[in-house]
Structures are given as C-alpha cells and as structure tokens.
C-alpha cells in the first residue's frame, strides 16, 4: 500500500476541492430512463433535485448529474435531449448545495451549458475521445475534469477489451489522455483520473484494474473510482444492481486501500461509513509502515556508522 498524496483542486467558484486527507464520496444522480441501476426514478427535474439534496444530507461531498446512460450497450441520445434532462436539475440546485456539482457528459455543448448552470466538475467517461471540443470548455471555464479510461463506446466497448497488462495499459492510456487535455489548454492541476471499472473491461479485467490502482499514482493526479453496483460485482445469487451494495462496499474498501481519493456511489450514507472505516485502516497501516521503516533505519545505523570512509 502506497501513501496517498494530497491535492488541492481549484474550482470555478467556491472553495477548492481538497483530496487525500480523507476519501470523498460522490453521489450519483441519474436523470435517464435507461441507466443500469436506477433508470427512470429521477427523470422529473424536481425529484432529481430533491434526490441530490438528500444525497448531500446523507454525506455526499460531490454530486454527479448525468443525462445519458453509459452502460454497455446503451444507445446514445441527441445532445438536445441530454441538455433537456440535465440543465433543469442543475438550475434547481444552484445555490442550494455546499457540495460541488459534477456533470457526467462527454459532449462539449452539454458541458458548457452545465458549467453555466453551476457545475464545477466535468466527468468524461470517454476519456476525451468522443468530443475533442470538451477540453476547450474545461479550459475556458476553469472546471475540474475527470478523465476516465475506456475504449470504444457503449455499444461496442467489449470488442476492445483486450489487454496484456491491464494496470500498465490503463495507466499508459490515461497518461496520453492527460497529455491531450493539457495540450488543449486544460490546467493539469484540475484533472482527476478514473480507471473505468467495467468500461471496456470484462469481469477479471475490472478486478485487475482495481488491484493495480496503485500504479496510477505515477500519474500524479488524484484518483476517482466508480465501482457502484456494476456487473463485475455480481455474485452467484445476483438479482440485479440493487443487490450489489455489499459487493460495492468491498470494492470501495479495496479502492481506498489502493489509493483512491474519491469513490462514486449510489448509496451514499452506507458508503460514507465504509469510506470512514477504510480511511482509518489506511491511517493505521501507514503509521505501522512508518514505524517499521524507522526501525529498519535504526537497525542499519550502527553498521553504516562503522563502515570505513574512503580516502
């Protein structure tokens, strides 16, 4: 287990996002009819806004509003429809939350409207591959940017789920996406990365990406992980996404122990408790490592002192 670095990400308005002292919890607000977990429940803008407020009351540090399902096999929706779903929710939440708002979109037009309506973070599951213009929106607005690893798009992503070394390839491809974002004018200090569990990754590959999360530390950017209710967590008696909350808790714990700064979840209250315990485990493990390191250094000190100096 590596020490988790701390970061401070400036946002367009309000206080900066402080990452690393504890794990932040991002609550999911899907305003779509076909999301894999809760599609259709929050389509009404008023109900969606109330749900966001309830998630904040339950302990959410950020709220991610999305108007297009990105589940495998999902059909894309027109940009106008995505805007119709997302913007009214953001407008209803303006000035009512302390938690920063994120928009889950891969389109520049939607990102621009969302930032104008109060979003401070743009969460792009395509890793900047869908709409090159999105980088310009982020650069102009000063919004934070989540770059997620994926290959292909919803309908064909598993066709590209071919890896030799999942951890190494995810890290390398995220590094390329970061470089593209910076070349397009985005501020590197405002970027987060996401390994994209379940995106262009079959079950074993998602577990491999989770186990190799520590390799993303070399990118020197904060890490967001979204395992919540995904199909790779399904067990033998799986009855669907809502039955995967215990499995989600295990994946959240693993992610935090491997260095995640933010976890994106549906059940905020419960996963906030999981994150708090996992953070305490991290703190205890880091303290033990420091003690062991100090003991090793102390044990070596006499031998080093006795080594003759070269003339």
Secondary structure, 3 states (H helix, E strand, C coil): CCCCCCEEECCCCCCCEEECCCCEEEEEEECCCCCCCCCCCCCCHHHHHHHHHHHHHCCCCEEEEECCCCCCCCCCCCHHHHHHHHHHHHHHHCCCCCCEEEEECCCHHHHHHHHHCCCCEEEECCCCCCCCCHHHHHHHHCCEEEEECCCCCCCCHHHHCCCCCHHHHHHHHHHHHHHHHHHCCCCHHHEEEECCCCCCCCHHHHHHHHHCHHHHHHHCCEEEECCCCCHHHCCCCCCCHHHHHHHHHHHHHHHHHCCCCEEEECCHHHHHHHHHHHHHHHHHHHHHHHHHHHHHHHHHHHHHHHCCCCC
